[in-house]
Amino acid sequence: MSIEVGKILNGKIKSIAPFGAFAELEEGLVGLIHISEVASAYVKDINEHLTVGQEVKVKVLSVDDNGKINLSIKKAVENEEKPQEKQTRQAENWKKPSAGPIDFEDMLSKFKQESDEKIQKLDLAKKGSRRGGRR
């Protein structure tokens, strides 16, 4: 079996590094799953998403002339979703939480309150500084 770009394969996590994980594919080949290709959300710590020995589905992103294989878990998962499920998930992400209709006056009073709080924090910080603005 040869590794082809775009193909979805099964892999097993062999080692984890701060920048990504190395997965062993069929035929003993090893590829890199960069941290940005682990999940569709931001991944701060890869160890929260993957463990050594874990079985994963990966999509082959590229194979360079030196034989280095770049893999993606998130693109393998996206391909498995049915188009209708993907559209539904995207629509849910764009829905605004509605706690009722918000009118202009409510938004304005909230903005004013937040602004006043920020100004108070700045004033307190100024009073606490040694220079204080006077010389």
Summary of the structure (lengths in Angstrom):
residues: 135
radius of gyration: 24.7
end to end distance: 78.1
largest distance: 78.1
contacts: 308
relative contact order: 0.13
helix: 39%
strand: 24%
